[in-house]
Amino acid sequence: MFVKAGMEIPDDKRLECALQYIHGIGRARARQILSDLSLVNKHVKDLTKREVYVLGEELSKGYVERDVRRLVDIQCYRGIRHSDGLPCRGQRTKTNARTQKDRGSPVKKR
């Protein structure tokens, strides 16, 4: 079932589990969304068109982008790493993190 453009969730699961198929939504965030919309203990196939519309509007708010923007605004360590384009979860950067640093592809030695 399509909720919004690019958001596809399986029809045969409970709504709480199906929302976790969307990037950035885990168990806690799915429960919070469903309690706000009062859609607890429903299956995806049992939703009405109005409920699908309301759910799509709630999901289109962009939780991941909003959370990253908040970290950047308060200038915490993770926010600074996000704005610099570096890994923010403790990974090493001397030999790895080539995709994060985006300095171009390494030159192969012969």
Biopython code that builds the backbone (N, CA, C, O; Angstrom):
import numpy as np
from Bio.PDB.StructureBuilder import StructureBuilder

atoms = [
    (1, "MET", "N", (0.838, -1.173, 0.000)),
    (1, "MET", "CA", (0.000, 0.000, 0.000)),
    (1, "MET", "C", (0.885, 1.239, 0.000)),
    (1, "MET", "O", (1.870, 1.305, 0.735)),
    (2, "PHE", "N", (0.538, 2.206, -0.813)),
    (2, "PHE", "CA", (1.249, 3.471, -0.858)),
    (2, "PHE", "C", (0.552, 4.458, 0.061)),
    (2, "PHE", "O", (-0.656, 4.670, -0.043)),
    (3, "VAL", "N", (1.318, 5.058, 0.961)),
    (3, "VAL", "CA", (0.763, 6.073, 1.834)),
    (3, "VAL", "C", (0.961, 7.445, 1.204)),
    (3, "VAL", "O", (0.008, 8.215, 1.079)),
    (4, "LYS", "N", (2.158, 7.746, 0.818)),
    (4, "LYS", "CA", (2.497, 8.953, 0.073)),
    (4, "LYS", "C", (3.474, 8.545, -1.015)),
    (4, "LYS", "O", (3.861, 7.379, -1.095)),
    (5, "ALA", "N", (3.869, 9.473, -1.839)),
    (5, "ALA", "CA", (4.803, 9.162, -2.909)),
    (5, "ALA", "C", (6.125, 8.662, -2.328)),
    (5, "ALA", "O", (6.778, 9.370, -1.562)),
    (6, "GLY", "N", (6.509, 7.455, -2.690)),
    (6, "GLY", "CA", (7.762, 6.898, -2.234)),
    (6, "GLY", "C", (7.680, 6.148, -0.919)),
    (6, "GLY", "O", (8.675, 5.566, -0.486)),
    (7, "MET", "N", (6.523, 6.143, -0.272)),
    (7, "MET", "CA", (6.361, 5.434, 0.991)),
    (7, "MET", "C", (5.457, 4.237, 0.773)),
    (7, "MET", "O", (4.247, 4.384, 0.599)),
    (8, "GLU", "N", (6.040, 3.066, 0.783)),
    (8, "GLU", "CA", (5.257, 1.850, 0.585)),
    (8, "GLU", "C", (5.362, 0.990, 1.832)),
    (8, "GLU", "O", (6.456, 0.710, 2.321)),
    (9, "ILE", "N", (4.205, 0.574, 2.338)),
    (9, "ILE", "CA", (4.172, -0.290, 3.508)),
    (9, "ILE", "C", (3.381, -1.541, 3.150)),
    (9, "ILE", "O", (2.468, -1.472, 2.328)),
    (10, "PRO", "N", (3.710, -2.682, 3.749)),
    (10, "PRO", "CA", (3.019, -3.936, 3.412)),
    (10, "PRO", "C", (1.577, -3.945, 3.910)),
    (10, "PRO", "O", (1.269, -3.369, 4.953)),
    (11, "ASP", "N", (0.695, -4.603, 3.158)),
    (11, "ASP", "CA", (-0.730, -4.639, 3.484)),
    (11, "ASP", "C", (-1.077, -5.662, 4.553)),
    (11, "ASP", "O", (-2.062, -5.485, 5.270)),
    (12, "ASP", "N", (-0.302, -6.719, 4.677)),
    (12, "ASP", "CA", (-0.705, -7.841, 5.509)),
    (12, "ASP", "C", (-0.211, -7.749, 6.946)),
    (12, "ASP", "O", (-0.282, -8.741, 7.671)),
    (13, "LYS", "N", (0.284, -6.599, 7.382)),
    (13, "LYS", "CA", (0.829, -6.461, 8.729)),
    (13, "LYS", "C", (0.001, -5.466, 9.538)),
    (13, "LYS", "O", (-0.805, -4.707, 9.000)),
    (14, "ARG", "N", (0.234, -5.501, 10.870)),
    (14, "ARG", "CA", (-0.368, -4.480, 11.713)),
    (14, "ARG", "C", (0.277, -3.149, 11.387)),
    (14, "ARG", "O", (1.425, -3.101, 10.946)),
    (15, "LEU", "N", (-0.449, -2.081, 11.600)),
    (15, "LEU", "CA", (0.018, -0.755, 11.213)),
    (15, "LEU", "C", (1.281, -0.360, 11.975)),
    (15, "LEU", "O", (2.159, 0.301, 11.422)),
    (16, "GLU", "N", (1.372, -0.762, 13.236)),
    (16, "GLU", "CA", (2.547, -0.432, 14.044)),
    (16, "GLU", "C", (3.819, -1.047, 13.454)),
    (16, "GLU", "O", (4.870, -0.406, 13.443)),
    (17, "CYS", "N", (3.728, -2.263, 12.975)),
    (17, "CYS", "CA", (4.889, -2.931, 12.377)),
    (17, "CYS", "C", (5.150, -2.435, 10.956)),
    (17, "CYS", "O", (6.301, -2.337, 10.532)),
    (18, "ALA", "N", (4.093, -2.125, 10.231)),
    (18, "ALA", "CA", (4.250, -1.712, 8.839)),
    (18, "ALA", "C", (4.897, -0.337, 8.721)),
    (18, "ALA", "O", (5.623, -0.076, 7.761)),
    (19, "LEU", "N", (4.645, 0.538, 9.679)),
    (19, "LEU", "CA", (5.244, 1.875, 9.610)),
    (19, "LEU", "C", (6.756, 1.827, 9.756)),
    (19, "LEU", "O", (7.449, 2.742, 9.314)),
    (20, "GLN", "N", (7.274, 0.773, 10.369)),
    (20, "GLN", "CA", (8.712, 0.666, 10.570)),
    (20, "GLN", "C", (9.460, 0.368, 9.281)),
    (20, "GLN", "O", (10.690, 0.404, 9.263)),
    (21, "TYR", "N", (8.743, 0.077, 8.205)),
    (21, "TYR", "CA", (9.374, -0.140, 6.904)),
    (21, "TYR", "C", (9.795, 1.187, 6.274)),
    (21, "TYR", "O", (10.533, 1.189, 5.289)),
    (22, "ILE", "N", (9.345, 2.303, 6.818)),
    (22, "ILE", "CA", (9.685, 3.618, 6.293)),
    (22, "ILE", "C", (10.953, 4.093, 6.987)),
    (22, "ILE", "O", (11.080, 3.959, 8.204)),
    (23, "HIS", "N", (11.885, 4.643, 6.232)),
    (23, "HIS", "CA", (13.167, 5.090, 6.773)),
    (23, "HIS", "C", (12.945, 6.186, 7.805)),
    (23, "HIS", "O", (12.237, 7.160, 7.550)),
    (24, "GLY", "N", (13.556, 6.017, 8.971)),
    (24, "GLY", "CA", (13.478, 7.031, 10.008)),
    (24, "GLY", "C", (12.383, 6.814, 11.018)),
    (24, "GLY", "O", (12.246, 7.605, 11.952)),
    (25, "ILE", "N", (11.593, 5.762, 10.863)),
    (25, "ILE", "CA", (10.523, 5.477, 11.801)),
    (25, "ILE", "C", (10.793, 4.133, 12.447)),
    (25, "ILE", "O", (10.820, 3.102, 11.774)),
    (26, "GLY", "N", (10.991, 4.151, 13.741)),
    (26, "GLY", "CA", (11.222, 2.933, 14.504)),
    (26, "GLY", "C", (9.992, 2.576, 15.309)),
    (26, "GLY", "O", (8.900, 3.088, 15.068)),
    (27, "ARG", "N", (10.185, 1.694, 16.264)),
    (27, "ARG", "CA", (9.061, 1.216, 17.067)),
    (27, "ARG", "C", (8.443, 2.334, 17.906)),
    (27, "ARG", "O", (7.221, 2.472, 17.954)),
    (28, "ALA", "N", (9.274, 3.122, 18.560)),
    (28, "ALA", "CA", (8.758, 4.179, 19.427)),
    (28, "ALA", "C", (8.054, 5.267, 18.627)),
    (28, "ALA", "O", (6.984, 5.732, 19.019)),
    (29, "ARG", "N", (8.651, 5.678, 17.503)),
    (29, "ARG", "CA", (8.034, 6.722, 16.691)),
    (29, "ARG", "C", (6.736, 6.230, 16.065)),
    (29, "ARG", "O", (5.788, 7.006, 15.942)),
    (30, "ALA", "N", (6.667, 4.963, 15.665)),
    (30, "ALA", "CA", (5.435, 4.409, 15.104)),
    (30, "ALA", "C", (4.322, 4.407, 16.150)),
    (30, "ALA", "O", (3.183, 4.764, 15.851)),
    (31, "ARG", "N", (4.653, 4.005, 17.371)),
    (31, "ARG", "CA", (3.644, 4.013, 18.440)),
    (31, "ARG", "C", (3.176, 5.428, 18.737)),
    (31, "ARG", "O", (1.991, 5.649, 18.987)),
    (32, "GLN", "N", (4.090, 6.387, 18.713)),
    (32, "GLN", "CA", (3.725, 7.772, 18.983)),
    (32, "GLN", "C", (2.787, 8.306, 17.900)),
    (32, "GLN", "O", (1.797, 8.968, 18.210)),
    (33, "ILE", "N", (3.089, 8.026, 16.649)),
    (33, "ILE", "CA", (2.251, 8.489, 15.539)),
    (33, "ILE", "C", (0.859, 7.892, 15.643)),
    (33, "ILE", "O", (-0.136, 8.597, 15.476)),
    (34, "LEU", "N", (0.785, 6.588, 15.920)),
    (34, "LEU", "CA", (-0.516, 5.929, 15.985)),
    (34, "LEU", "C", (-1.335, 6.377, 17.183)),
    (34, "LEU", "O", (-2.561, 6.453, 17.099)),
    (35, "SER", "N", (-0.680, 6.674, 18.291)),
    (35, "SER", "CA", (-1.441, 7.165, 19.440)),
    (35, "SER", "C", (-1.943, 8.586, 19.198)),
    (35, "SER", "O", (-3.031, 8.944, 19.650)),
    (36, "ASP", "N", (-1.150, 9.406, 18.481)),
    (36, "ASP", "CA", (-1.605, 10.758, 18.138)),
    (36, "ASP", "C", (-2.810, 10.725, 17.203)),
    (36, "ASP", "O", (-3.710, 11.558, 17.306)),
    (37, "LEU", "N", (-2.819, 9.758, 16.295)),
    (37, "LEU", "CA", (-3.910, 9.653, 15.323)),
    (37, "LEU", "C", (-5.023, 8.718, 15.781)),
    (37, "LEU", "O", (-6.027, 8.562, 15.086)),
    (38, "SER", "N", (-4.855, 8.100, 16.935)),
    (38, "SER", "CA", (-5.790, 7.116, 17.509)),
    (38, "SER", "C", (-6.109, 5.990, 16.525)),
    (38, "SER", "O", (-7.272, 5.676, 16.273)),
    (39, "LEU", "N", (-5.061, 5.397, 15.980)),
    (39, "LEU", "CA", (-5.190, 4.283, 15.042)),
    (39, "LEU", "C", (-4.545, 3.017, 15.608)),
    (39, "LEU", "O", (-3.960, 2.237, 14.856)),
    (40, "VAL", "N", (-4.644, 2.805, 16.906)),
    (40, "VAL", "CA", (-3.967, 1.691, 17.561)),
    (40, "VAL", "C", (-4.664, 0.374, 17.213)),
    (40, "VAL", "O", (-5.888, 0.325, 17.089)),
    (41, "ASN", "N", (-3.867, -0.703, 17.055)),
    (41, "ASN", "CA", (-4.339, -2.070, 16.790)),
    (41, "ASN", "C", (-5.187, -2.193, 15.527)),
    (41, "ASN", "O", (-6.254, -2.807, 15.551)),
    (42, "LYS", "N", (-4.723, -1.618, 14.443)),
    (42, "LYS", "CA", (-5.394, -1.781, 13.161)),
    (42, "LYS", "C", (-4.435, -2.433, 12.184)),
    (42, "LYS", "O", (-3.217, -2.295, 12.293)),
    (43, "HIS", "N", (-5.009, -3.146, 11.230)),
    (43, "HIS", "CA", (-4.211, -3.682, 10.133)),
    (43, "HIS", "C", (-4.225, -2.681, 8.991)),
    (43, "HIS", "O", (-5.147, -1.875, 8.869)),
    (44, "VAL", "N", (-3.211, -2.738, 8.167)),
    (44, "VAL", "CA", (-3.094, -1.792, 7.065)),
    (44, "VAL", "C", (-4.245, -1.973, 6.080)),
    (44, "VAL", "O", (-4.763, -0.996, 5.539)),
    (45, "LYS", "N", (-4.642, -3.218, 5.849)),
    (45, "LYS", "CA", (-5.712, -3.464, 4.878)),
    (45, "LYS", "C", (-7.073, -2.983, 5.367)),
    (45, "LYS", "O", (-7.999, -2.869, 4.563)),
    (46, "ASP", "N", (-7.227, -2.694, 6.675)),
    (46, "ASP", "CA", (-8.502, -2.248, 7.231)),
    (46, "ASP", "C", (-8.641, -0.734, 7.298)),
    (46, "ASP", "O", (-9.644, -0.234, 7.808)),
    (47, "LEU", "N", (-7.663, 0.003, 6.798)),
    (47, "LEU", "CA", (-7.707, 1.458, 6.873)),
    (47, "LEU", "C", (-8.685, 2.028, 5.847)),
    (47, "LEU", "O", (-8.798, 1.519, 4.732)),
    (48, "THR", "N", (-9.384, 3.087, 6.236)),
    (48, "THR", "CA", (-10.252, 3.795, 5.295)),
    (48, "THR", "C", (-9.402, 4.801, 4.518)),
    (48, "THR", "O", (-8.246, 5.043, 4.865)),
    (49, "LYS", "N", (-9.976, 5.379, 3.473)),
    (49, "LYS", "CA", (-9.230, 6.348, 2.669)),
    (49, "LYS", "C", (-8.898, 7.592, 3.477)),
    (49, "LYS", "O", (-7.839, 8.194, 3.298)),
    (50, "ARG", "N", (-9.797, 7.972, 4.358)),
    (50, "ARG", "CA", (-9.549, 9.150, 5.206)),
    (50, "ARG", "C", (-8.373, 8.886, 6.154)),
    (50, "ARG", "O", (-7.524, 9.757, 6.351)),
    (51, "GLU", "N", (-8.325, 7.689, 6.738)),
    (51, "GLU", "CA", (-7.232, 7.344, 7.642)),
    (51, "GLU", "C", (-5.899, 7.281, 6.904)),
    (51, "GLU", "O", (-4.872, 7.687, 7.446)),
    (52, "VAL", "N", (-5.907, 6.778, 5.683)),
    (52, "VAL", "CA", (-4.682, 6.737, 4.875)),
    (52, "VAL", "C", (-4.202, 8.148, 4.574)),
    (52, "VAL", "O", (-3.003, 8.422, 4.608)),
    (53, "TYR", "N", (-5.145, 9.047, 4.277)),
    (53, "TYR", "CA", (-4.784, 10.434, 3.986)),
    (53, "TYR", "C", (-4.177, 11.113, 5.210)),
    (53, "TYR", "O", (-3.148, 11.781, 5.105)),
    (54, "VAL", "N", (-4.811, 10.945, 6.369)),
    (54, "VAL", "CA", (-4.316, 11.558, 7.599)),
    (54, "VAL", "C", (-2.949, 10.990, 7.970)),
    (54, "VAL", "O", (-2.068, 11.728, 8.411)),
    (55, "LEU", "N", (-2.772, 9.688, 7.794)),
    (55, "LEU", "CA", (-1.490, 9.045, 8.076)),
    (55, "LEU", "C", (-0.408, 9.559, 7.134)),
    (55, "LEU", "O", (0.719, 9.804, 7.562)),
    (56, "GLY", "N", (-0.737, 9.721, 5.870)),
    (56, "GLY", "CA", (0.222, 10.257, 4.902)),
    (56, "GLY", "C", (0.632, 11.682, 5.220)),
    (56, "GLY", "O", (1.799, 12.041, 5.058)),
    (57, "GLU", "N", (-0.307, 12.496, 5.670)),
    (57, "GLU", "CA", (0.012, 13.870, 6.056)),
    (57, "GLU", "C", (0.948, 13.893, 7.267)),
    (57, "GLU", "O", (1.865, 14.711, 7.333)),
    (58, "GLU", "N", (0.711, 13.001, 8.213)),
    (58, "GLU", "CA", (1.562, 12.932, 9.399)),
    (58, "GLU", "C", (2.976, 12.471, 9.042)),
    (58, "GLU", "O", (3.956, 12.975, 9.590)),
    (59, "LEU", "N", (3.074, 11.516, 8.126)),
    (59, "LEU", "CA", (4.381, 10.976, 7.753)),
    (59, "LEU", "C", (5.176, 11.916, 6.853)),
    (59, "LEU", "O", (6.401, 11.816, 6.783)),
    (60, "SER", "N", (4.498, 12.820, 6.171)),
    (60, "SER", "CA", (5.201, 13.705, 5.249)),
    (60, "SER", "C", (5.929, 14.842, 5.960)),
    (60, "SER", "O", (6.564, 15.672, 5.311)),
    (61, "LYS", "N", (5.841, 14.885, 7.283)),
    (61, "LYS", "CA", (6.507, 15.952, 8.022)),
    (61, "LYS", "C", (8.022, 15.816, 8.008)),
    (61, "LYS", "O", (8.718, 16.799, 8.263)),
    (62, "GLY", "N", (8.549, 14.655, 7.726)),
    (62, "GLY", "CA", (9.996, 14.469, 7.607)),
    (62, "GLY", "C", (10.702, 14.474, 8.938)),
    (62, "GLY", "O", (11.392, 15.439, 9.266)),
    (63, "TYR", "N", (10.549, 13.425, 9.708)),
    (63, "TYR", "CA", (11.117, 13.368, 11.045)),
    (63, "TYR", "C", (12.636, 13.369, 11.032)),
    (63, "TYR", "O", (13.260, 14.045, 11.849)),
    (64, "VAL", "N", (13.233, 12.628, 10.124)),
    (64, "VAL", "CA", (14.694, 12.505, 10.110)),
    (64, "VAL", "C", (15.336, 13.857, 9.790)),
    (64, "VAL", "O", (16.271, 14.271, 10.474)),
    (65, "GLU", "N", (14.855, 14.529, 8.783)),
    (65, "GLU", "CA", (15.417, 15.817, 8.408)),
    (65, "GLU", "C", (15.239, 16.841, 9.524)),
    (65, "GLU", "O", (16.125, 17.659, 9.774)),
    (66, "ARG", "N", (14.088, 16.790, 10.192)),
    (66, "ARG", "CA", (13.825, 17.723, 11.280)),
    (66, "ARG", "C", (14.769, 17.477, 12.456)),
    (66, "ARG", "O", (15.257, 18.423, 13.074)),
    (67, "ASP", "N", (15.022, 16.208, 12.760)),
    (67, "ASP", "CA", (15.921, 15.883, 13.867)),
    (67, "ASP", "C", (17.351, 16.315, 13.570)),
    (67, "ASP", "O", (18.033, 16.844, 14.448)),
    (68, "VAL", "N", (17.809, 16.097, 12.344)),
    (68, "VAL", "CA", (19.171, 16.503, 11.966)),
    (68, "VAL", "C", (19.280, 18.027, 11.983)),
    (68, "VAL", "O", (20.293, 18.567, 12.426)),
    (69, "ARG", "N", (18.257, 18.718, 11.510)),
    (69, "ARG", "CA", (18.276, 20.177, 11.508)),
    (69, "ARG", "C", (18.338, 20.723, 12.939)),
    (69, "ARG", "O", (19.005, 21.725, 13.198)),
    (70, "ARG", "N", (17.643, 20.060, 13.859)),
    (70, "ARG", "CA", (17.680, 20.478, 15.259)),
    (70, "ARG", "C", (19.088, 20.323, 15.828)),
    (70, "ARG", "O", (19.566, 21.196, 16.552)),
    (71, "LEU", "N", (19.753, 19.210, 15.501)),
    (71, "LEU", "CA", (21.120, 18.995, 15.984)),
    (71, "LEU", "C", (22.081, 20.042, 15.439)),
    (71, "LEU", "O", (22.968, 20.507, 16.155)),
    (72, "VAL", "N", (21.909, 20.410, 14.187)),
    (72, "VAL", "CA", (22.776, 21.417, 13.573)),
    (72, "VAL", "C", (22.520, 22.787, 14.205)),
    (72, "VAL", "O", (23.455, 23.554, 14.433)),
    (73, "ASP", "N", (21.256, 23.089, 14.486)),
    (73, "ASP", "CA", (20.909, 24.394, 15.046)),
    (73, "ASP", "C", (21.462, 24.592, 16.448)),
    (73, "ASP", "O", (21.898, 25.693, 16.785)),
    (74, "ILE", "N", (21.453, 23.544, 17.278)),
    (74, "ILE", "CA", (21.946, 23.713, 18.647)),
    (74, "ILE", "C", (23.460, 23.542, 18.734)),
    (74, "ILE", "O", (24.040, 23.680, 19.811)),
    (75, "GLN", "N", (24.105, 23.239, 17.597)),
    (75, "GLN", "CA", (25.562, 23.143, 17.500)),
    (75, "GLN", "C", (26.161, 22.144, 18.483)),
    (75, "GLN", "O", (27.198, 22.410, 19.091)),
    (76, "CYS", "N", (25.508, 20.991, 18.640)),
    (76, "CYS", "CA", (26.099, 19.931, 19.448)),
    (76, "CYS", "C", (27.121, 19.185, 18.580)),
    (76, "CYS", "O", (27.263, 19.475, 17.392)),
    (77, "TYR", "N", (27.824, 18.234, 19.175)),
    (77, "TYR", "CA", (28.885, 17.527, 18.457)),
    (77, "TYR", "C", (28.334, 16.843, 17.209)),
    (77, "TYR", "O", (28.911, 16.952, 16.127)),
    (78, "ARG", "N", (27.204, 16.130, 17.367)),
    (78, "ARG", "CA", (26.637, 15.436, 16.218)),
    (78, "ARG", "C", (26.176, 16.408, 15.148)),
    (78, "ARG", "O", (26.290, 16.113, 13.959)),
    (79, "GLY", "N", (25.657, 17.561, 15.547)),
    (79, "GLY", "CA", (25.223, 18.563, 14.575)),
    (79, "GLY", "C", (26.387, 19.144, 13.794)),
    (79, "GLY", "O", (26.282, 19.374, 12.590)),
    (80, "ILE", "N", (27.496, 19.381, 14.482)),
    (80, "ILE", "CA", (28.685, 19.899, 13.811)),
    (80, "ILE", "C", (29.222, 18.874, 12.824)),
    (80, "ILE", "O", (29.618, 19.234, 11.715)),
    (81, "ARG", "N", (29.242, 17.595, 13.214)),
    (81, "ARG", "CA", (29.704, 16.538, 12.314)),
    (81, "ARG", "C", (28.783, 16.418, 11.096)),
    (81, "ARG", "O", (29.256, 16.193, 9.982)),
    (82, "HIS", "N", (27.467, 16.569, 11.305)),
    (82, "HIS", "CA", (26.542, 16.539, 10.170)),
    (82, "HIS", "C", (26.815, 17.696, 9.219)),
    (82, "HIS", "O", (26.856, 17.504, 8.003)),
    (83, "SER", "N", (27.002, 18.892, 9.762)),
    (83, "SER", "CA", (27.212, 20.045, 8.889)),
    (83, "SER", "C", (28.552, 19.985, 8.166)),
    (83, "SER", "O", (28.673, 20.498, 7.053)),
    (84, "ASP", "N", (29.573, 19.358, 8.786)),
    (84, "ASP", "CA", (30.863, 19.205, 8.127)),
    (84, "ASP", "C", (30.903, 18.039, 7.150)),
    (84, "ASP", "O", (31.850, 17.908, 6.374)),
    (85, "GLY", "N", (29.884, 17.195, 7.186)),
    (85, "GLY", "CA", (29.852, 16.048, 6.289)),
    (85, "GLY", "C", (30.748, 14.916, 6.738)),
    (85, "GLY", "O", (31.276, 14.179, 5.906)),
    (86, "LEU", "N", (30.928, 14.765, 8.031)),
    (86, "LEU", "CA", (31.771, 13.710, 8.581)),
    (86, "LEU", "C", (30.918, 12.737, 9.374)),
    (86, "LEU", "O", (29.807, 13.085, 9.774)),
    (87, "PRO", "N", (31.411, 11.520, 9.613)),
    (87, "PRO", "CA", (30.622, 10.568, 10.402)),
    (87, "PRO", "C", (30.448, 11.065, 11.834)),
    (87, "PRO", "O", (31.370, 11.636, 12.415)),
    (88, "CYS", "N", (29.267, 10.847, 12.396)),
    (88, "CYS", "CA", (28.985, 11.403, 13.710)),
    (88, "CYS", "C", (28.775, 10.334, 14.772)),
    (88, "CYS", "O", (28.349, 10.663, 15.879)),
    (89, "ARG", "N", (29.051, 9.093, 14.485)),
    (89, "ARG", "CA", (28.839, 8.035, 15.461)),
    (89, "ARG", "C", (30.133, 7.337, 15.864)),
    (89, "ARG", "O", (30.119, 6.150, 16.192)),
    (90, "GLY", "N", (31.238, 8.051, 15.841)),
    (90, "GLY", "CA", (32.472, 7.527, 16.385)),
    (90, "GLY", "C", (33.314, 6.706, 15.436)),
    (90, "GLY", "O", (34.276, 6.079, 15.879)),
    (91, "GLN", "N", (33.001, 6.678, 14.155)),
    (91, "GLN", "CA", (33.813, 5.904, 13.232)),
    (91, "GLN", "C", (35.137, 6.622, 12.977)),
    (91, "GLN", "O", (35.235, 7.841, 13.123)),
    (92, "ARG", "N", (36.145, 5.852, 12.596)),
    (92, "ARG", "CA", (37.438, 6.455, 12.290)),
    (92, "ARG", "C", (37.374, 7.129, 10.926)),
    (92, "ARG", "O", (36.587, 6.731, 10.068)),
    (93, "THR", "N", (38.189, 8.135, 10.731)),
    (93, "THR", "CA", (38.167, 8.862, 9.467)),
    (93, "THR", "C", (39.527, 8.896, 8.778)),
    (93, "THR", "O", (39.654, 9.456, 7.690)),
    (94, "LYS", "N", (40.545, 8.302, 9.401)),
    (94, "LYS", "CA", (41.875, 8.338, 8.776)),
    (94, "LYS", "C", (41.909, 7.488, 7.514)),
    (94, "LYS", "O", (42.413, 7.934, 6.483)),
    (95, "THR", "N", (41.381, 6.271, 7.582)),
    (95, "THR", "CA", (41.430, 5.396, 6.418)),
    (95, "THR", "C", (40.053, 5.089, 5.847)),
    (95, "THR", "O", (39.954, 4.658, 4.698)),
    (96, "ASN", "N", (39.006, 5.296, 6.602)),
    (96, "ASN", "CA", (37.660, 4.986, 6.114)),
    (96, "ASN", "C", (36.868, 6.276, 5.913)),
    (96, "ASN", "O", (37.446, 7.360, 5.840)),
    (97, "ALA", "N", (35.562, 6.156, 5.824)),
    (97, "ALA", "CA", (34.644, 7.293, 5.665)),
    (97, "ALA", "C", (34.848, 8.016, 4.343)),
    (97, "ALA", "O", (34.698, 9.235, 4.271)),
    (98, "ARG", "N", (35.189, 7.275, 3.304)),
    (98, "ARG", "CA", (35.402, 7.906, 2.004)),
    (98, "ARG", "C", (34.112, 8.475, 1.431)),
    (98, "ARG", "O", (34.128, 9.524, 0.787)),
    (99, "THR", "N", (33.011, 7.801, 1.656)),
    (99, "THR", "CA", (31.756, 8.317, 1.117)),
    (99, "THR", "C", (31.272, 9.515, 1.919)),
    (99, "THR", "O", (30.652, 10.416, 1.355)),
    (100, "GLN", "N", (31.536, 9.547, 3.206)),
    (100, "GLN", "CA", (31.132, 10.687, 4.014)),
    (100, "GLN", "C", (31.975, 11.919, 3.708)),
    (100, "GLN", "O", (31.446, 13.022, 3.569)),
    (101, "LYS", "N", (33.290, 11.726, 3.602)),
    (101, "LYS", "CA", (34.171, 12.866, 3.392)),
    (101, "LYS", "C", (34.056, 13.404, 1.972)),
    (101, "LYS", "O", (34.210, 14.605, 1.749)),
    (102, "ASP", "N", (33.788, 12.524, 1.013)),
    (102, "ASP", "CA", (33.547, 12.904, -0.380)),
    (102, "ASP", "C", (34.686, 13.749, -0.940)),
    (102, "ASP", "O", (34.455, 14.813, -1.514)),
    (103, "ARG", "N", (35.885, 13.281, -0.774)),
    (103, "ARG", "CA", (37.062, 13.980, -1.303)),
    (103, "ARG", "C", (37.450, 13.456, -2.684)),
    (103, "ARG", "O", (38.518, 13.786, -3.199)),
    (104, "GLY", "N", (36.609, 12.667, -3.262)),
    (104, "GLY", "CA", (36.937, 12.066, -4.549)),
    (104, "GLY", "C", (37.435, 10.655, -4.342)),
    (104, "GLY", "O", (37.684, 10.234, -3.213)),
    (105, "SER", "N", (37.580, 9.936, -5.415)),
    (105, "SER", "CA", (38.025, 8.547, -5.285)),
    (105, "SER", "C", (39.524, 8.507, -5.055)),
    (105, "SER", "O", (40.255, 9.336, -5.597)),
    (106, "PRO", "N", (39.991, 7.554, -4.260)),
    (106, "PRO", "CA", (41.436, 7.452, -3.997)),
    (106, "PRO", "C", (42.182, 7.018, -5.250)),
    (106, "PRO", "O", (41.649, 6.269, -6.068)),
    (107, "VAL", "N", (43.402, 7.486, -5.396)),
    (107, "VAL", "CA", (44.229, 7.137, -6.551)),
    (107, "VAL", "C", (44.884, 5.798, -6.278)),
    (107, "VAL", "O", (45.486, 5.598, -5.223)),
    (108, "LYS", "N", (44.768, 4.873, -7.236)),
    (108, "LYS", "CA", (45.353, 3.554, -7.073)),
    (108, "LYS", "C", (46.839, 3.627, -7.421)),
    (108, "LYS", "O", (47.238, 4.215, -8.426)),
    (109, "LYS", "N", (47.640, 3.010, -6.558)),
    (109, "LYS", "CA", (49.086, 2.947, -6.817)),
    (109, "LYS", "C", (49.386, 1.694, -7.605)),
    (109, "LYS", "O", (48.748, 0.661, -7.405)),
    (110, "ARG", "N", (50.362, 1.780, -8.508)),
    (110, "ARG", "CA", (50.726, 0.613, -9.311)),
    (110, "ARG", "C", (51.938, -0.058, -8.774)),
    (110, "ARG", "O", (52.387, -1.061, -9.330)),
]
sb = StructureBuilder()
sb.init_structure("model")
sb.init_model(0)
sb.init_chain("A")
sb.init_seg("    ")
for serial, (resi, resn, name, xyz) in enumerate(atoms, 1):
    if name == "N":
        sb.init_residue(resn, " ", resi, " ")
    sb.init_atom(name, np.array(xyz, "f"), 0.0, 1.0, " ", f" {name:<3s}", serial, name[0])
structure = sb.get_structure()
